[in-house]
């Protein structure tokens, strides 16, 4: 089945970590998308992510997805390696993918410093796996949230999914009644999948950050709650959804909170700093909303539901979610 493995399966897989190294400040763990390596005066942040399902603009998406993980961890992305597996030796496809990678990396000021390229005939679309690197003097982990803080989301839910639906599945959306003008606007949100500016702005106020990708905002919340060993309460009506996202998702029966979410950043912020965080984001031209709160497991705010009182749980409109949902776009590729 397409998609992420279960948290338990991932934990088993991540148990294989090789040689111990005291320089590893943040290693492989559920919910943590980047590693942090202590270099003495600075910390190196490293993140790897693949893009294998999107056919159009796969190179641009791959650059942003990898760099977003580094940015969400408190670093400015500076270098990339690119492993590109292509379904054929078509020079036009190769040039298109390489051009997308080059343009996206140049926009972010990131250098592509190496990688690997080969043809894999069993593939039916390109598969790109990017590794991004950056340095920081303060790592911002996924697991840094504390009870009493607020959950802030930038931009909105389902940004990446909007671009995929409007490009790879444009005909399906059109057949379902989405106008050409809306689809053009939806395809244009591909330029909004970077959260590098969001992360650079909010990191001064945040205790934890995470960019929702596969499985969307809901999965990002579950991963943040699990990594921080807290409970999150969230109200759906507070989660911003762009009109073009709503149109495409509604047309094809997709929940925008449960599908590819690159382009948004989740952050937890102390209650007394939330207004400052919103002011800074607004000054940078970045939309944001406070969508929920952080609670101690068993707190009275969530303990009315016994199954919502344990660490790692997200309570969405009163309904507890303990497992990350399967991304709702997967069915379109199966």
Residue frames as qw, qx, qy, qz and C-alpha x, y, z in Angstrom:
[[0.000, 0.887, 0.461, 0.000, 0.00, 0.00, 0.00],
 [0.381, 0.570, -0.019, 0.728, 1.25, 3.46, -0.93],
 [0.327, -0.849, -0.028, -0.415, 2.22, 5.82, 1.88],
 [0.076, -0.627, 0.634, -0.447, 4.06, 6.10, 5.16],
 [0.540, -0.105, -0.825, 0.131, 4.55, 3.04, 7.32],
 [0.551, -0.737, -0.350, -0.175, 2.79, 2.96, 10.69],
 [0.176, -0.849, 0.371, -0.333, 4.44, 4.68, 13.69],
 [0.822, -0.401, 0.402, -0.045, 5.23, 1.30, 15.26],
 [0.886, 0.324, 0.175, 0.282, 6.79, -0.01, 12.05],
 [0.328, 0.838, -0.176, 0.399, 8.78, 3.19, 11.71],
 [0.483, -0.757, 0.386, -0.211, 10.02, 2.91, 15.30],
 [0.923, -0.124, 0.337, 0.137, 11.27, -0.60, 14.59],
 [0.722, 0.570, 0.078, 0.383, 13.03, 0.58, 11.45],
 [0.083, 0.882, -0.216, 0.410, 14.59, 3.62, 13.15],
 [0.785, -0.585, 0.202, 0.010, 15.98, 1.41, 15.91],
 [0.848, 0.110, 0.176, 0.487, 18.84, 0.62, 13.52],
 [0.021, 0.998, -0.020, -0.055, 21.05, 3.67, 14.00],
 [0.703, 0.525, -0.294, 0.380, 24.55, 2.32, 13.45],
 [0.583, 0.013, -0.452, 0.675, 27.46, 3.47, 15.56],
 [0.315, -0.844, -0.368, 0.231, 26.85, 5.68, 18.58],
 [0.438, 0.363, 0.016, 0.822, 28.08, 9.25, 18.18],
 [0.256, -0.584, -0.492, 0.593, 27.86, 11.85, 20.97],
 [0.066, -0.167, 0.206, 0.962, 27.78, 14.65, 18.37],
 [0.201, -0.396, -0.720, -0.534, 24.26, 13.61, 17.31],
 [0.150, -0.003, 0.434, -0.888, 22.01, 16.03, 19.18],
 [0.702, 0.253, 0.278, -0.605, 18.79, 14.97, 17.43],
 [0.115, -0.205, 0.916, 0.324, 18.68, 11.58, 15.78],
 [0.361, -0.157, -0.714, -0.579, 16.05, 9.45, 14.07],
 [0.118, 0.241, 0.775, -0.572, 12.71, 9.51, 15.88],
 [0.097, 0.612, 0.746, 0.242, 9.03, 9.52, 15.01],
 [0.037, -0.935, -0.336, 0.107, 7.95, 13.08, 14.25],
 [0.291, -0.748, 0.284, 0.525, 11.47, 14.45, 13.88],
 [0.748, 0.644, 0.161, 0.013, 12.13, 15.23, 10.20],
 [0.424, 0.786, -0.347, 0.287, 15.70, 16.46, 10.58],
 [0.832, -0.254, -0.264, 0.416, 18.86, 15.39, 12.35],
 [0.076, -0.965, 0.175, -0.179, 21.01, 17.81, 14.36],
 [0.879, 0.038, -0.188, 0.436, 24.77, 17.28, 14.60],
 [0.367, -0.906, 0.043, 0.205, 26.87, 19.28, 17.05],
 [0.720, 0.523, -0.083, 0.448, 29.88, 20.81, 15.27],
 [0.526, -0.168, -0.306, 0.776, 31.09, 22.76, 18.30],
 [0.016, -0.239, -0.103, 0.965, 30.35, 26.38, 17.48],
 [0.537, 0.149, -0.226, -0.799, 27.37, 25.55, 15.25],
 [0.597, 0.083, 0.770, -0.207, 24.86, 22.73, 14.74],
 [0.165, 0.174, -0.719, -0.652, 24.44, 21.08, 11.36],
 [0.634, 0.252, 0.496, -0.537, 20.82, 20.26, 10.47],
 [0.071, 0.211, -0.843, -0.490, 20.25, 17.53, 7.87],
 [0.635, 0.277, 0.500, -0.519, 16.96, 16.35, 6.32],
 [0.017, -0.116, 0.843, 0.525, 16.11, 13.93, 3.53],
 [0.562, 0.384, 0.486, -0.548, 12.78, 13.64, 1.75],
 [0.266, 0.076, 0.799, 0.535, 11.55, 11.96, -1.44],
 [0.528, 0.426, 0.123, -0.724, 8.94, 13.09, -3.94],
 [0.231, -0.096, 0.922, 0.295, 7.68, 10.17, -5.98],
 [0.323, 0.525, 0.780, -0.106, 4.02, 10.72, -6.86],
 [0.256, 0.829, 0.095, -0.488, 3.75, 14.20, -8.37],
 [0.740, 0.334, 0.403, 0.422, 4.50, 14.18, -12.10],
 [0.293, 0.819, 0.122, 0.478, 4.53, 17.91, -12.86],
 [0.043, -0.825, 0.292, -0.482, 7.16, 20.19, -11.29],
 [0.905, -0.328, -0.246, 0.110, 8.56, 17.28, -9.28],
 [0.623, 0.221, -0.261, 0.703, 11.96, 18.97, -9.08],
 [0.114, -0.555, 0.112, -0.817, 10.57, 22.16, -7.55],
 [0.770, -0.510, -0.122, -0.363, 8.52, 20.23, -5.01],
 [0.895, -0.097, -0.299, 0.317, 11.48, 18.06, -4.04],
 [0.373, 0.371, -0.275, 0.805, 13.69, 21.07, -3.34],
 [0.341, -0.536, 0.088, -0.767, 11.08, 22.78, -1.19],
 [0.866, -0.388, -0.242, -0.204, 10.07, 19.67, 0.77],
 [0.801, -0.031, -0.330, 0.498, 13.66, 18.98, 1.83],
 [0.239, 0.355, -0.211, 0.879, 14.52, 22.60, 2.58],
 [0.518, -0.584, -0.146, -0.607, 11.30, 23.04, 4.55],
 [0.865, -0.368, -0.324, 0.103, 12.39, 20.34, 7.00],
 [0.597, 0.067, -0.255, 0.758, 15.70, 22.08, 7.63],
 [0.060, -0.461, -0.004, -0.885, 14.02, 25.47, 8.02],
 [0.677, -0.547, -0.262, -0.417, 11.39, 24.08, 10.41],
 [0.846, -0.295, -0.303, 0.325, 14.24, 22.77, 12.57],
 [0.361, -0.879, -0.036, 0.310, 15.68, 26.24, 13.07],
 [0.517, -0.319, 0.431, 0.667, 18.34, 26.39, 10.34],
 [0.434, 0.715, -0.135, -0.531, 18.68, 28.25, 7.06],
 [0.895, 0.185, 0.374, 0.158, 19.04, 25.68, 4.25],
 [0.027, -0.805, 0.400, 0.438, 22.26, 26.17, 2.28],
 [0.085, 0.408, -0.838, -0.352, 23.17, 22.96, 0.45],
 [0.860, 0.153, 0.205, -0.441, 21.35, 20.13, -1.34],
 [0.128, -0.253, 0.900, 0.332, 22.21, 16.73, -2.74],
 [0.687, 0.299, -0.011, -0.662, 19.86, 15.33, -5.37],
 [0.304, -0.071, 0.937, 0.155, 19.24, 11.64, -6.05],
 [0.573, 0.384, -0.076, -0.720, 17.16, 11.49, -9.22],
 [0.382, 0.043, 0.913, 0.139, 15.70, 8.21, -10.46],
 [0.417, 0.397, -0.191, -0.795, 14.10, 8.68, -13.87],
 [0.801, 0.187, 0.508, -0.255, 11.77, 6.26, -15.69],
 [0.792, 0.505, 0.251, 0.233, 13.55, 6.63, -19.05],
 [0.553, -0.241, 0.191, 0.774, 16.44, 8.30, -20.83],
 [0.259, 0.820, 0.430, 0.275, 14.27, 11.04, -22.32],
 [0.451, 0.075, -0.118, 0.882, 16.51, 14.12, -22.60],
 [0.193, -0.553, -0.213, -0.782, 13.52, 16.49, -22.47],
 [0.708, -0.615, -0.323, -0.129, 12.28, 14.98, -19.19],
 [0.738, -0.213, -0.229, 0.598, 15.79, 15.06, -17.75],
 [0.251, 0.289, 0.023, 0.923, 16.21, 18.71, -18.73],
 [0.397, -0.631, -0.294, -0.597, 12.80, 19.61, -17.30],
 [0.770, -0.543, -0.311, 0.124, 13.50, 17.98, -13.94],
 [0.635, -0.087, -0.127, 0.757, 16.97, 19.48, -13.72],
 [0.075, 0.464, 0.155, 0.869, 15.61, 22.90, -14.66],
 [0.553, -0.686, -0.313, -0.355, 12.96, 22.73, -11.95],
 [0.778, -0.420, -0.239, 0.402, 15.58, 21.77, -9.35],
 [0.490, 0.131, -0.002, 0.862, 17.92, 24.53, -10.46],
 [0.114, -0.587, -0.223, -0.770, 15.23, 27.23, -10.44],
 [0.653, -0.674, -0.295, -0.181, 13.83, 26.30, -7.02],
 [0.762, -0.311, -0.175, 0.541, 17.28, 26.06, -5.44],
 [0.345, 0.286, 0.064, 0.892, 18.31, 29.39, -6.93],
 [0.316, -0.698, -0.284, -0.576, 15.15, 31.04, -5.59],
 [0.742, -0.647, -0.175, 0.010, 16.06, 29.86, -2.08],
 [0.050, 0.861, -0.479, 0.164, 19.76, 30.70, -2.41],
 [0.814, -0.325, 0.479, -0.052, 20.65, 27.02, -1.94],
 [0.238, 0.610, -0.690, -0.308, 23.51, 25.26, -3.76],
 [0.985, 0.069, 0.028, -0.157, 23.10, 21.79, -5.26],
 [0.156, -0.765, 0.624, 0.043, 26.43, 20.18, -4.32],
 [0.018, 0.283, -0.949, -0.141, 26.04, 16.59, -5.49],
 [0.763, 0.108, 0.304, -0.560, 23.81, 13.56, -5.78],
 [0.322, -0.095, 0.907, 0.254, 23.16, 10.67, -8.13],
 [0.606, 0.410, -0.043, -0.680, 21.16, 10.24, -11.35],
 [0.143, -0.134, 0.943, 0.271, 20.10, 7.05, -13.08],
 [0.592, 0.024, -0.382, -0.709, 17.34, 5.46, -15.15],
 [0.292, -0.008, 0.901, -0.319, 15.02, 2.92, -13.52],
 [0.261, -0.068, -0.689, -0.672, 12.75, 1.35, -16.12],
 [0.238, -0.413, -0.874, 0.099, 10.29, 0.02, -13.52],
 [0.006, -0.455, -0.365, 0.812, 9.27, 3.58, -12.57],
 [0.282, 0.648, 0.626, 0.328, 6.40, 5.31, -14.32],
 [0.003, 0.965, 0.080, 0.251, 7.31, 8.82, -13.09],
 [0.392, 0.548, -0.483, 0.559, 10.45, 10.51, -11.74],
 [0.720, -0.626, -0.278, 0.116, 11.47, 9.86, -8.12],
 [0.309, 0.657, -0.318, 0.610, 13.63, 12.52, -6.51],
 [0.709, -0.592, -0.314, 0.222, 15.17, 12.25, -3.06],
 [0.225, 0.777, -0.191, 0.556, 16.75, 15.44, -1.77],
 [0.664, -0.449, -0.372, 0.467, 19.00, 15.89, 1.23],
 [0.067, 0.878, 0.022, 0.474, 19.17, 19.44, 2.55],
 [0.661, -0.212, -0.367, 0.619, 21.79, 20.86, 4.92],
 [0.018, -0.832, -0.025, -0.554, 21.94, 24.02, 6.99],
 [0.486, -0.019, -0.586, 0.647, 23.49, 25.34, 10.19],
 [0.367, -0.775, -0.227, -0.462, 22.04, 27.03, 13.26],
 [0.157, 0.332, -0.659, 0.656, 22.91, 28.01, 16.81],
 [0.449, -0.007, 0.593, -0.668, 19.48, 26.93, 18.11],
 [0.145, -0.103, -0.922, -0.343, 17.75, 23.75, 16.97],
 [0.548, -0.007, 0.184, -0.816, 13.95, 23.90, 16.93],
 [0.046, -0.034, 0.995, 0.077, 12.74, 20.30, 17.39],
 [0.490, -0.332, -0.574, -0.566, 9.33, 18.82, 16.71],
 [0.643, -0.408, -0.635, 0.128, 9.38, 17.55, 20.28],
 [0.296, 0.109, -0.356, 0.880, 9.69, 20.88, 22.05],
 [0.366, -0.534, -0.296, -0.703, 6.05, 21.75, 22.82],
 [0.158, -0.047, -0.763, 0.625, 4.92, 22.26, 26.43],
 [0.129, -0.657, -0.742, 0.024, 1.48, 22.43, 28.09],
 [0.107, -0.771, -0.278, 0.563, -0.10, 25.88, 28.09],
 [0.152, -0.323, 0.446, 0.821, 1.32, 26.88, 24.71],
 [0.605, 0.569, 0.207, -0.516, -0.68, 27.69, 21.58],
 [0.619, 0.111, 0.660, 0.411, -0.58, 25.98, 18.18],
 [0.246, 0.721, -0.106, -0.639, -0.03, 28.33, 15.24],
 [0.684, 0.276, 0.598, 0.315, -0.43, 27.38, 11.57],
 [0.001, 0.533, -0.263, -0.804, 0.90, 29.54, 8.75],
 [0.159, 0.198, -0.645, -0.721, -0.63, 29.93, 5.28],
 [0.754, 0.065, 0.059, -0.650, -3.25, 27.15, 5.32],
 [0.692, -0.104, 0.711, -0.070, -4.06, 23.47, 4.90],
 [0.752, 0.372, 0.538, 0.079, -3.53, 21.37, 1.77],
 [0.148, 0.824, -0.256, -0.483, -1.28, 23.79, -0.14],
 [0.130, -0.379, 0.836, 0.376, 0.84, 21.13, -1.84],
 [0.384, 0.325, 0.864, -0.017, -2.23, 19.01, -2.57],
 [0.359, 0.782, 0.226, -0.456, -3.87, 22.01, -4.25],
 [0.146, 0.684, -0.537, -0.472, -1.01, 22.28, -6.73],
 [0.211, -0.122, 0.952, 0.183, -1.00, 18.52, -7.39],
 [0.411, 0.515, 0.718, -0.222, -4.76, 18.39, -7.96],
 [0.337, 0.830, 0.078, -0.437, -4.67, 21.38, -10.30],
 [0.162, 0.652, -0.638, -0.376, -1.81, 19.98, -12.40],
 [0.052, -0.168, 0.978, 0.116, -1.67, 16.19, -12.32],
 [0.121, 0.428, 0.892, -0.086, -5.46, 15.86, -11.93],
 [0.134, 0.243, -0.052, -0.959, -6.65, 19.00, -13.70],
 [0.374, -0.093, -0.672, -0.632, -9.05, 17.14, -16.00],
 [0.353, -0.379, -0.841, 0.158, -10.67, 15.34, -13.05],
 [0.090, -0.421, -0.407, 0.806, -11.19, 18.66, -11.26],
 [0.222, 0.160, -0.314, -0.909, -12.59, 20.28, -14.39],
 [0.385, -0.209, -0.814, -0.380, -14.98, 17.37, -14.98],
 [0.327, -0.464, -0.740, 0.361, -16.15, 17.81, -11.37],
 [0.023, -0.893, -0.426, -0.146, -17.02, 21.44, -12.01],
 [0.449, -0.638, 0.013, 0.625, -13.93, 23.43, -11.00],
 [0.428, 0.894, 0.079, -0.107, -13.53, 26.44, -13.28],
 [0.763, 0.407, -0.069, 0.498, -10.45, 27.02, -15.43],
 [0.025, 0.800, -0.213, 0.561, -9.73, 30.27, -13.56],
 [0.712, -0.611, 0.250, -0.238, -9.81, 28.48, -10.20],
 [0.966, 0.004, 0.098, 0.238, -7.58, 25.70, -11.52],
 [0.520, 0.636, -0.148, 0.551, -5.06, 28.25, -12.81],
 [0.282, -0.773, 0.289, -0.488, -5.02, 29.91, -9.39],
 [0.902, -0.374, 0.194, -0.095, -4.68, 26.50, -7.72],
 [0.880, 0.275, -0.042, 0.385, -1.73, 25.53, -9.93],
 [0.237, 0.775, -0.205, 0.549, -0.10, 28.82, -8.99],
 [0.624, -0.726, 0.186, -0.222, 0.11, 27.90, -5.31],
 [0.925, 0.086, -0.123, 0.349, 3.12, 25.75, -6.23],
 [0.349, 0.594, -0.233, 0.686, 5.05, 28.97, -5.68],
 [0.426, -0.650, 0.217, -0.591, 3.79, 28.98, -2.05],
 [0.930, -0.199, -0.307, -0.022, 5.06, 25.58, -0.88],
 [0.525, 0.284, -0.480, 0.643, 8.19, 26.96, 0.75],
 [0.529, -0.803, -0.268, -0.056, 8.03, 27.61, 4.50],
 [0.649, 0.079, -0.210, 0.727, 11.59, 28.91, 4.70],
 [0.007, -0.478, 0.058, -0.876, 10.35, 32.50, 5.26],
 [0.678, -0.566, -0.242, -0.401, 7.70, 31.31, 7.75],
 [0.862, -0.288, -0.289, 0.302, 10.25, 29.39, 9.79],
 [0.479, 0.229, -0.178, 0.828, 12.80, 32.20, 9.75],
 [0.220, -0.550, -0.048, -0.804, 10.14, 34.58, 11.07],
 [0.741, -0.520, -0.157, -0.394, 8.53, 32.45, 13.77],
 [0.791, 0.033, -0.513, 0.332, 11.61, 30.69, 15.18],
 [0.138, 0.378, -0.423, 0.812, 12.34, 33.53, 17.61],
 [0.543, -0.288, 0.214, -0.759, 9.02, 32.83, 19.35],
 [0.879, -0.016, -0.335, -0.338, 8.51, 29.09, 18.87],
 [0.537, -0.504, 0.652, -0.180, 9.36, 26.17, 21.13],
 [0.554, 0.041, 0.811, 0.185, 8.65, 23.52, 18.47],
 [0.461, 0.541, -0.203, -0.673, 7.94, 23.51, 14.75],
 [0.504, 0.060, 0.846, 0.161, 6.92, 20.97, 12.15],
 [0.354, 0.325, -0.351, -0.804, 5.93, 21.21, 8.50],
 [0.722, 0.189, 0.590, -0.306, 2.94, 19.04, 7.59],
 [0.161, 0.372, -0.712, -0.574, 3.64, 17.05, 4.43],
 [0.413, -0.082, -0.847, -0.325, 2.20, 13.62, 3.66],
 [0.334, -0.472, -0.793, 0.194, -1.10, 13.20, 5.53],
 [0.041, -0.733, -0.256, -0.629, -1.47, 16.95, 5.90],
 [0.193, -0.608, 0.307, -0.707, -2.13, 19.10, 8.93],
 [0.859, -0.394, 0.020, -0.327, -3.70, 16.25, 10.92],
 [0.926, 0.053, -0.216, 0.304, -0.65, 14.02, 10.50],
 [0.346, 0.537, -0.307, 0.705, 1.65, 16.93, 11.32],
 [0.475, -0.597, 0.201, -0.614, -0.28, 17.54, 14.53],
 [0.964, -0.245, -0.062, -0.084, -0.16, 13.86, 15.52],
 [0.785, 0.262, -0.264, 0.495, 3.59, 13.77, 14.91],
 [0.061, 0.601, -0.296, 0.740, 4.15, 16.96, 16.92],
 [0.702, -0.519, 0.111, -0.475, 2.01, 15.67, 19.81],
 [0.982, -0.093, -0.132, 0.102, 3.82, 12.33, 19.84],
 [0.621, 0.397, -0.294, 0.609, 7.31, 13.85, 19.65],
 [0.071, -0.536, 0.299, -0.786, 6.48, 16.31, 22.44],
 [0.319, -0.231, -0.880, 0.265, 4.52, 13.77, 24.54],
 [0.199, 0.190, 0.322, -0.906, 1.58, 16.15, 24.86],
 [0.288, 0.569, 0.770, 0.025, -2.07, 16.38, 23.82],
 [0.032, -0.067, 0.236, 0.969, -3.18, 18.96, 21.26],
 [0.297, 0.626, 0.671, -0.264, -6.71, 20.32, 20.99],
 [0.114, -0.112, 0.449, 0.879, -7.58, 21.89, 17.64],
 [0.449, 0.578, 0.467, -0.496, -10.68, 23.49, 16.13],
 [0.547, 0.310, 0.615, 0.476, -11.25, 22.80, 12.43],
 [0.205, 0.903, 0.358, 0.119, -12.97, 26.15, 11.82],
 [0.277, -0.886, 0.193, 0.318, -9.79, 27.93, 12.91],
 [0.618, -0.162, 0.570, 0.516, -7.65, 26.15, 10.29],
 [0.315, 0.665, -0.149, -0.661, -7.30, 28.42, 7.24],
 [0.613, 0.205, 0.708, 0.286, -8.11, 26.86, 3.86],
 [0.009, 0.316, -0.343, -0.885, -7.62, 28.79, 0.63],
 [0.658, 0.399, 0.179, -0.614, -10.65, 29.13, -1.68],
 [0.594, 0.483, -0.559, -0.319, -8.89, 27.29, -4.53],
 [0.052, 0.227, -0.947, 0.221, -7.90, 24.52, -2.12],
 [0.477, 0.193, 0.623, -0.589, -11.48, 24.21, -0.94],
 [0.667, 0.465, -0.125, -0.569, -12.78, 24.13, -4.51],
 [0.490, 0.417, -0.749, -0.158, -10.42, 21.38, -5.72],
 [0.026, -0.133, 0.923, -0.361, -10.69, 19.28, -2.56],
 [0.548, 0.236, 0.479, -0.644, -14.48, 19.52, -2.38],
 [0.647, 0.442, -0.328, -0.527, -14.79, 18.60, -6.07],
 [0.611, 0.291, -0.735, -0.045, -12.86, 15.36, -5.61],
 [0.822, -0.478, -0.223, -0.213, -13.94, 14.52, -2.05],
 [0.661, 0.172, -0.442, 0.581, -10.63, 15.26, -0.32],
 [0.477, -0.837, -0.226, 0.145, -10.29, 16.59, 3.24],
 [0.378, 0.808, -0.227, 0.391, -7.80, 19.49, 3.01],
 [0.434, -0.737, 0.443, -0.270, -6.61, 18.73, 6.56],
 [0.826, -0.212, 0.523, 0.012, -5.66, 15.18, 5.60],
 [0.808, 0.498, 0.184, 0.255, -3.66, 15.66, 2.44],
 [0.684, 0.152, -0.026, 0.713, -0.25, 16.91, 1.33],
 [0.234, -0.922, -0.288, 0.106, 0.43, 20.05, 3.33],
 [0.576, -0.103, 0.077, 0.807, 3.81, 21.45, 2.28],
 [0.071, 0.558, 0.257, 0.786, 3.51, 25.23, 2.30],
 [0.527, -0.749, -0.104, -0.387, 2.28, 25.45, 5.88],
 [0.375, 0.308, -0.685, 0.543, 4.22, 25.50, 9.13],
 [0.668, -0.633, -0.368, -0.133, 2.98, 24.28, 12.50],
 [0.329, 0.381, -0.503, 0.702, 4.58, 25.96, 15.51],
 [0.535, -0.668, -0.505, 0.108, 3.94, 25.98, 19.23],
 [0.197, 0.527, -0.156, 0.812, 4.34, 29.35, 20.91],
 [0.211, -0.282, -0.674, 0.649, 4.07, 30.37, 24.59],
 [0.025, 0.775, 0.631, 0.036, 0.71, 32.04, 25.22],
 [0.183, -0.859, -0.108, 0.466, 2.30, 35.35, 26.16],
 [0.233, -0.445, 0.504, 0.703, 4.24, 35.48, 22.86],
 [0.461, 0.450, 0.742, 0.185, 1.48, 34.52, 20.42],
 [0.229, 0.926, 0.232, -0.190, 0.54, 38.12, 19.61],
 [0.167, -0.760, 0.454, 0.434, 4.19, 38.98, 18.96],
 [0.451, -0.051, 0.814, 0.362, 4.52, 35.96, 16.66],
 [0.402, 0.682, 0.607, 0.068, 1.43, 36.96, 14.68],
 [0.067, 0.944, -0.023, -0.322, 2.65, 40.54, 14.41],
 [0.285, -0.552, 0.636, 0.458, 6.03, 39.38, 13.07],
 [0.448, 0.229, 0.816, 0.284, 4.40, 37.03, 10.55],
 [0.303, 0.845, 0.431, -0.095, 1.99, 39.73, 9.40],
 [0.066, -0.869, 0.254, 0.419, 4.88, 42.17, 8.96],
 [0.292, -0.329, 0.784, 0.438, 6.55, 39.56, 6.75],
 [0.536, 0.256, -0.354, -0.723, 3.37, 39.19, 4.68],
 [0.280, 0.037, -0.958, -0.040, 2.65, 35.68, 5.98],
 [0.660, -0.367, -0.165, -0.635, -0.89, 34.68, 6.92],
 [0.289, 0.098, -0.887, 0.346, -1.24, 32.69, 10.14],
 [0.634, -0.475, -0.180, -0.583, -3.87, 31.53, 12.61],
 [0.194, -0.299, 0.818, -0.451, -3.88, 30.16, 16.14],
 [0.642, -0.036, -0.580, -0.500, -5.71, 26.84, 15.71],
 [0.831, -0.349, -0.426, -0.078, -5.37, 25.14, 19.09],
 [0.359, -0.779, 0.400, -0.324, -3.64, 24.57, 22.41],
 [0.536, 0.285, -0.767, 0.209, -1.11, 22.26, 24.05],
 [0.710, -0.533, 0.094, -0.451, -2.15, 20.21, 27.10],
 [0.151, -0.421, 0.868, -0.215, -0.57, 17.89, 29.58],
 [0.476, -0.096, -0.832, -0.268, -1.79, 14.29, 29.15],
 [0.359, -0.425, -0.787, 0.265, -4.74, 13.72, 31.45],
 [0.003, -0.038, -0.182, 0.983, -5.52, 17.43, 31.77],
 [0.315, 0.446, 0.664, -0.510, -9.12, 18.31, 32.54],
 [0.371, 0.540, -0.185, -0.732, -9.54, 19.94, 29.14],
 [0.521, 0.321, -0.677, -0.408, -9.18, 16.60, 27.41],
 [0.032, -0.157, 0.952, -0.262, -9.67, 13.97, 30.10],
 [0.656, 0.165, 0.302, -0.672, -13.44, 13.86, 29.61],
 [0.891, 0.343, -0.218, -0.204, -12.60, 11.38, 26.86],
 [0.768, -0.486, 0.394, 0.136, -10.36, 8.66, 28.29],
 [0.815, 0.249, 0.340, 0.398, -9.00, 7.86, 24.83],
 [0.338, 0.844, 0.043, 0.415, -7.99, 11.50, 24.41],
 [0.481, -0.866, 0.126, -0.045, -5.98, 11.82, 27.59],
 [0.858, -0.227, 0.242, 0.392, -2.77, 10.08, 26.54],
 [0.168, -0.681, 0.376, 0.606, 0.34, 11.70, 25.16],
 [0.196, -0.116, 0.772, 0.593, 0.50, 11.85, 21.39],
 [0.216, 0.593, 0.775, 0.020, -3.22, 12.41, 20.91],
 [0.030, -0.037, -0.196, -0.979, -4.81, 15.18, 18.84],
 [0.177, 0.547, 0.747, -0.333, -8.37, 16.19, 19.70],
 [0.018, 0.063, 0.436, 0.898, -9.98, 17.71, 16.61],
 [0.486, -0.260, -0.202, -0.810, -13.38, 19.25, 17.38],
 [0.689, -0.328, 0.395, -0.512, -13.70, 16.90, 20.34],
 [0.982, 0.152, -0.047, -0.100, -12.78, 13.76, 18.41],
 [0.507, -0.654, 0.522, 0.209, -9.50, 12.08, 19.46],
 [0.796, 0.559, -0.233, -0.010, -7.00, 11.08, 16.76],
 [0.668, -0.604, 0.413, 0.133, -4.13, 8.87, 17.83],
 [0.696, 0.010, 0.558, 0.452, -2.88, 7.50, 14.51],
 [0.057, 0.462, -0.315, -0.827, -1.84, 9.58, 11.50],
 [0.730, 0.473, 0.351, -0.345, -4.40, 9.28, 8.70],
 [0.611, 0.130, 0.582, 0.521, -3.58, 7.91, 5.27],
 [0.024, 0.364, -0.193, -0.911, -3.16, 10.78, 2.83],
 [0.574, 0.496, 0.528, -0.381, -6.40, 11.20, 0.91],
 [0.431, 0.693, -0.347, -0.461, -4.65, 11.76, -2.44],
 [0.279, -0.346, 0.882, 0.159, -3.15, 8.27, -2.52],
 [0.623, 0.350, 0.678, -0.170, -6.29, 6.73, -3.97],
 [0.507, 0.789, -0.036, -0.345, -5.78, 8.76, -7.16],
 [0.182, 0.659, -0.706, -0.188, -2.51, 6.95, -7.90],
 [0.393, -0.166, 0.894, -0.136, -3.70, 3.42, -7.09]]
